Amino acid sequence: MSEEILVLGATGKTGRRVVEALRAAGAVPRKASRATGFDWTDPTTWKKFLDGASAAYLIAPEDPAVIAPFTELAATSGLRRMVLLSGRGLDQTPPEVFQGMHAAEKAVRSSGLPWTVLRANNFNQNFSEEIWQPEIEAGRLSLPVDDTPEPFVDVSDIAEVATLALTTDEHEGQTYDLTGPEGVTFAAAVAKIAQATNRRIELVELTPAQYRDVLIGASVPEEVVADLNGMFDGMRAGKLATPTDDIPRLLGRPAKSFDAYVSETWR
């Protein structure tokens, strides 16, 4: 049998596209999600997914305590490579914010296995798949943003880079910052979607305190509220505003633009 590449979060925004990209590259993905029996909170479910896999695509779990035991098990299971999706600017983020990502990067780097870390900006697809989609469709997106641009990255580009890192040796020990080709303000992004759909969509710029109140009112856990406000703090400070050339350098073509995403998605 062909060796399989484990894809955690295989039904998520990036995971299902990594599955597709691996298949297009002639690799055999092994899908892991709650639907297939994988559970981060139950370590007894991990081994059957790791055994026989040659590489693994990981998304940092929210619980920082589970990733180190997982990578330790991975190192003894015969796995030969790990690729972790993380967040851009994590090295400038306090350790108490995004604890899951901090723990995941530390665990992967110290696992003894060849690794690659993909640090991504906010996804284009956050507007159309969960996250901000309900508000966009309701015509009013409320976030703690200003006019600082964000080089939104397309998840299809992330998937292609992940596939390269999962299937070749040239990316071991590398950390890549994955962005779109240009910065787009949230106001401009919303306006582009509104124009494409011929609908009125309002962007409401909240203060961090107002955003916290909205999230708490929606029963979002305190630690997640802190993570999200920490991310937006960094975005407003411009820490994520500058595009990188990692995607075009790795894929040999330009990163997908926000305009291209809108044209493909919002018809």
Number of C-alpha atoms within 10 A of each C-alpha: 5 9 13 20 27 26 26 25 22 25 18 13 17 25 25 19 21 30 25 19 22 23 13 12 13 9 18 18 22 19 23 21 16 13 11 12 14 20 14 18 12 10 13 10 13 18 14 12 22 24 16 17 23 19 27 25 28 22 22 23 18 17 15 16 14 19 24 18 13 19 21 16 18 25 19 12 17 15 21 17 25 27 28 23 23 24 23 21 16 18 9 9 19 11 13 12 19 25 19 22 23 20 20 28 23 13 19 25 17 14 19 14 21 20 25 25 25 22 18 24 23 21 23 23 22 16 22 18 13 11 11 16 15 14 17 20 15 11 15 16 21 17 19 19 20 17 12 17 22 25 25 29 28 25 23 21 23 24 23 21 23 28 24 18 25 27 17 10 12 11 20 17 13 13 17 20 19 29 32 29 20 18 21 20 17 21 19 14 20 21 18 18 24 19 14 15 15 12 12 15 21 17 19 15 17 16 15 18 11 14 18 19 14 16 16 14 9 9 10 13 10 12 14 15 20 14 17 18 20 17 22 18 16 16 21 17 12 13 17 26 21 14 19 18 15 18 23 18 11 16 13 9 9 15 24 21 20 24 15 10 15 21 14 9 15 15 10
